[in-house]
Amino acid sequence: MGITWLTGNSGAGKTTTAIALKELFESQGMTVHLLDGDEVRKLYPKPIGFSKADRWKHNIEVGKEAVKQSKSHDIVLVSVICPYKTLRKKIKKLTKCKFIYIEGGKEGPTYPYEHPSLY
């Protein structure tokens, strides 16, 4: 099934949804790898920030890992904000993922998110 990327603002329920989907797919005998943005951030040798450049770098690295994991799993679920439209276009080109937008969560200047129209 490939890569499915859950996008939306912080607190929208991306991780909760991804965990539920993982359990559902695994109950049907599929192999699933989950990449959660907060968990991946913990793996960096030095903390990565939340500037536009840092968010861009983080998402690209997660995208590369998703492609790698898709070679040995039926499904890769990614729960990462991916806040910018141009970034989502780049991620889609890199991963061939399907995006699922989860509405809600935190909004404001410290939580940038360019809402999607259609994917």
C-alpha positions in Angstrom: 0.0 0.0 0.0 3.0 2.3 0.3 3.3 5.5 2.3 0.5 7.3 4.0 1.3 10.7 5.5 -1.0 12.2 8.1 -0.7 15.9 8.1 -2.2 18.7 10.1 -1.4 21.0 12.9 0.0 20.1 16.3 -2.6 18.5 18.5 -4.9 17.6 15.6 -4.7 13.8 16.3 -2.2 12.6 13.7 -0.4 10.3 16.1 -3.5 8.9 17.7 -5.0 8.2 14.2 -1.7 6.6 13.0 -1.6 4.3 16.0 -5.2 3.2 15.4 -4.5 2.6 11.7 -1.3 0.7 12.5 -3.2 -1.6 14.9 -6.0 -2.1 12.3 -3.6 -3.0 9.5 -1.5 -5.3 11.7 -4.6 -7.1 12.7 -5.2 -7.9 9.0 -1.7 -9.4 8.8 0.1 -6.4 7.2 3.6 -5.2 8.2 3.4 -1.6 9.3 6.1 0.9 10.2 5.1 4.1 12.0 7.2 7.3 11.8 6.0 9.9 14.3 7.5 13.4 14.1 8.1 13.8 17.8 9.7 10.4 18.1 12.0 11.0 15.1 13.1 14.3 16.6 14.4 12.4 19.6 16.8 10.5 17.3 18.8 13.5 16.1 22.2 13.8 17.7 21.6 17.5 18.3 18.1 19.0 18.9 16.4 20.3 15.8 14.4 23.5 16.1 11.1 24.6 14.7 12.2 27.3 12.3 10.9 27.0 8.7 14.4 25.6 7.6 14.4 23.2 10.5 10.9 22.0 9.8 11.8 21.6 6.1 14.9 19.5 7.0 13.1 17.4 9.5 10.3 16.5 7.0 12.7 15.7 4.2 14.7 13.3 6.5 11.4 11.7 7.6 10.4 11.3 4.0 13.7 9.6 3.1 13.3 7.2 6.1 9.7 6.5 4.9 11.0 5.5 1.5 13.6 3.3 3.1 11.1 1.6 5.4 8.6 1.1 2.5 11.0 -1.5 1.0 10.4 -3.8 3.9 6.9 -3.0 5.1 3.5 -3.2 3.5 2.5 0.2 4.8 4.5 3.1 6.3 2.4 5.6 8.3 3.9 9.0 8.9 2.5 11.4 11.4 4.4 14.6 10.9 2.9 18.1 10.5 4.4 19.0 7.1 3.1 22.5 7.4 3.9 24.1 4.0 2.2 23.4 0.7 5.5 23.6 -1.2 7.1 21.1 1.3 4.1 18.7 0.8 4.7 18.9 -2.9 8.3 18.0 -2.4 7.5 15.2 0.0 4.9 13.8 -2.4 7.5 13.8 -5.2 10.1 12.2 -2.9 7.9 9.5 -1.3 4.9 9.0 -3.7 2.8 9.2 -0.5 -0.9 9.7 0.0 -1.6 12.6 2.3 -4.5 12.6 4.8 -5.2 16.0 6.3 -6.4 15.9 10.0 -8.2 19.1 10.8 -7.9 20.9 14.2 -5.2 21.3 16.7 -3.2 24.4 17.7 -3.1 27.5 15.5 -1.2 30.8 15.6 2.2 32.3 14.8 4.1 29.5 16.6 2.1 26.8 14.8 2.4 27.6 11.1 0.2 25.5 8.8 -0.8 26.2 5.2 -4.1 24.4 4.9 -4.5 22.2 1.9 -7.1 22.7 -0.9 -7.0 19.4 -2.8 -4.2 16.8 -3.0 
